[in-house]
Amino acid sequence: MRHRKRTIKLGRTSAHNNALLSSLVSNLILSSRIKTTLPKAKLARSMAEKMVTLGKKGTLADRRLAISRLRHKEAVQHLFENVAPAFADRAGGYTRIIKLGQRVSDSSEMAYLEWVNYTPKAKKAKPEVKKAGKEETPAPEESAKPKKKAAKKEAEAAAE
């Protein structure tokens, strides 16, 4: 019986599960948002919350513990320098899961796993394309031509 055993297995060995988890959490730390299946997101959420707690403490022992679990030094550095200080005044609940619906190929439930303080970047507006047939050309400046002629006449008069 599996009473009170909370681990989600995902049909993998424990080593494969740990590698998957560390990869997901490292990518979450570096990119602030990842798109994955719902069971993987639920599993990665708990490890991500624990990593932020380690980052908030900030001791050398916590940094070494984070490196041993995440196996990615750049992610640990980013966690301790950027992510954890952003949650300094928050007591927990650092991540959110946004359900996206089912994937087309295999109907797997998809979700975004992201930090609570994450705000997505606005998409760039597409530039308007003008029709090629009727373009308005700006009118030439009338005042530029007489100035050139007047300057030419003055130069000739000065030469004589």
N, C-alpha and C positions, 0 to 999 in steps of 0.2 A: 504494500500500500504506500501511496505517496502523500500521506497526510502531512501538511505543513511544509512541504518541499516546494519552494517558490521558484526554483530555477526553470527558465524556459530553455528547452534543449535544442530546438530548431533542427533536429535530425542530424546533428553533427557530433563528432567526438569533442571531448572537453578542450583539447588543444586547439582544434579548429574553431571552436566557439570563442575561446579567449583571443585568438588572432583576429577573428572577425570583429569582436567587440572593441579591441584596442584600435583597429583600423577605423571603425565607425566614429569612435569618440575623438580620435586624433583629427580626422577630417572635419568633424563638427567644430572642434576648437579652432582650426585654421580657417575654415570658411564660414562659420557662424550659422550655416544652414545646410542640411543634407536631405536628399530625397531617397527614401528607402521603403521597404515593406513595413507594415504596421507592427508585426511581432518583433522584428529587428529593432525598430524605433523604441518600442516599449522596453526591450532588454538594454539597449544602449543608454536610455534615459537614466537608469539607476547608476550606471558607472560614471556618466557625465556629471551627475549631481555630486557623487563622491569625489571626483577630481576637482571640482570647484571648491569643495570644502577643504581639500588638501591645499589648494592654491591660496585660500584665504588665510590659512595658518602661516604658510610661507617659510617654514623652517627648512633647514638642509635635509633633515630626515624625510620630511614630506615631499621635497623635490625628488629625492632618490626613490621614494616609494612610487611616485607618479611616473618616473622614467621606467621603473621596472614593470609597471602595469601597461603603460601606453607604448613603450618601445620606440618612441619618436621624440628626439631631443628638441627639435624645433617646435613641436606642438606643446611640450612641457614649458618651454621658455615663453611661448605666447600665452599659455594659460596663466603662468605666474605673473607676467608683466602686464597683460591687457585684460584678460577675461575675469580673473578673480577680483582685481581691484574694482571692476565695474559693479560687482555684486557685494561689495563690502558692507553695505547697510541692509542687505536682504538676508533673512533667516533661512531661506530654503525655497524650493520651487524655481530653479533657475532655467528650466527648459519647458518647452511646450510642444505638443504634437498636434499637427493640423492634418486631418484626414483628407485625402484627395480623391478617393473613389477607387475603382478597380482598374488594374492594368489591362490593356487590350489583349496582349498575347496570352496570358495565363490566368486572368481574372484575379490576380493577387491584390489584396488591399494595400494601397500605397499611402504614404504619409510624409509630411515634412517634419523633421526634428530640428528645432531651432532654439536659440537662446531667447529668453523672455524679452530682453531689451533690443532684439534685432528688428530693424526696420528695412524692408526690401527697397532697393533702389528703383526709382521711377523709370519706366521705359522711355527711351528717346522718341520724340515725335518724328514722324517721317516728313522729310522736306517736301513741299508742294512742287509738283512738276508742271511747268508751263507748257502750253501747246506750241509746237514748233512753227506753225503757219503764221500767226499774227503776233509778232513781237513788236513792241513799241520801241523805237530808237529815240534816244534823247536828242532834242534839237540842238544844233551847234550854237555855241555862244556867239551872239552878234558883236559883242563888245571886244572880243579878242582880235578879230580881223582888223578893225580900224586902228587899234593900238599898234599892230605890227606895221601897217602902212605908214602911220604917223611917225613911228620910230625910224623907219627907213628914210622918209623924207627929211627928217631932222639930221640923220647921219650924212646924207648927201649935201645938205645945206652947210653943214659944219666943214665938210671936206673942201668946198669951193672957196 
